[in-house]
Amino acid sequence: MFQGAAQLNLDSKGRLAIPSRHRDMLLAHCAGQLVLTADADGCLLLYSQPEWQPIREKLMQLSAFNPRIRALQRFLVGHAEDVVMDAAGRVLVSPTLRSYAALDKRVMLVGQGNKFEVWDEARWQGQNDKMSGFSEGDLPPELEGFTL
């Protein structure tokens, strides 16, 4: 399970160094075999290969005759790229995905349980600013009565 946020830097070649606390788990779980794809919120999603496979299979089993399903398949699977952690624990983020997520130098790696989100640091800050105005009345019905 991945959690926590880390401020990282992309190097000049577009490589992202996975923090060591996550690197060891990823090496043990999937030998560093990962998948990067786009997310509708403007960030990237980083999955281990074993976590991504069932998602991909489930998506591709849905009917492509439904335009909304087809659009989701095209978006998630169409952007998906296999990446491998190198010996230094880095993954290469392609120019296409860097452009989509507006990743330049400073990025945030945010654990989300079974995956990570990769955000441009300024966009991540914008997400945090949205949460500061979140009140109890804004909660979806599924979270009514939820406490921390």
CORKAWO-V733911 format. One line per field, one symbol per residue. phi: phi as a letter, one per 30 degrees, with the letter a starting at -180 (. if undefined). A space follows every 10 residues. Layout:
phi: ???
//
This chain:
phi: .cbjbbdbbd ddciccddee dceddddddb hidbbcbdbd djcccccded ddeddedddd ddddddeddd ddeddddddd bdbbdddcic bdcdedddde dhdcccbccc dbicaccccd eddddddddd ddcdcedddd edcdidbc
//
